[in-house]
Amino acid sequence: MKTTDKAKLPTRAATKIKKKSIYDIAIKSLTGQPISLNDFKGKKILFVNVASECGFTNQYKELQKLSDMYADKLVVIGVPCNQFGKQEPGSSSQIQEFCELNFGITFLLTEKIAVKGSKQHPLYQWLTTKELNGKKNSSVKWNFQKYLVDEQGNLIDYYYSITKPISSKITKHL
């Protein structure tokens, strides 16, 4: 190869995936309405993959408490997922009813999505991929794993299922 030909090859940096804004990701609510994550600029967002039949399902109570306590600076978004032990088998209306009746949930719930694997939703691609979120790689291990995003749409950190929603690991950022 001639030295002039080398100049035409893309550099490693040029082929790297560019950091993407979380605010550009499209997702729908549990009722099928589009959610504009852009509406939440200026507030932190806590994304939690949720399931109705999980041992961690009681965390819905603390998620609602967190949502109420920090309503002026935090948006809690529950993301139903049936990929772990098939613990979220219900339809959208069944999930909504379960959350309202059993836990009084008023925070936003999205459509049921895949948080891992070949059908992983773009939201979770962003949350789990350093090249997209600019911070770190991760993988979703189980239901009720939490991802905290700051007011400008930057990933702060993620927390495994065993971390309670009102843990100081999360609230110290609020």
Secondary structure as GFF3:
##gff-version 3
##sequence-region A 1 174
A	DSSP	alpha_helix	3	6	.	.	.	ID=ss1
A	DSSP	alpha_helix	12	15	.	.	.	ID=ss2
A	DSSP	three_ten_helix	22	24	.	.	.	ID=ss3
A	DSSP	beta_strand	26	28	.	.	.	ID=ss4
A	DSSP	beta_strand	34	36	.	.	.	ID=ss5
A	DSSP	three_ten_helix	37	40	.	.	.	ID=ss6
A	DSSP	beta_strand	44	50	.	.	.	ID=ss7
A	DSSP	alpha_helix	59	69	.	.	.	ID=ss8
A	DSSP	beta_strand	74	80	.	.	.	ID=ss9
A	DSSP	alpha_helix	92	103	.	.	.	ID=ss10
A	DSSP	beta_strand	108	109	.	.	.	ID=ss11
A	DSSP	alpha_helix	122	128	.	.	.	ID=ss12
A	DSSP	alpha_helix	130	133	.	.	.	ID=ss13
A	DSSP	beta_strand	146	149	.	.	.	ID=ss14
A	DSSP	beta_strand	155	159	.	.	.	ID=ss15
A	DSSP	alpha_helix	168	171	.	.	.	ID=ss16
###
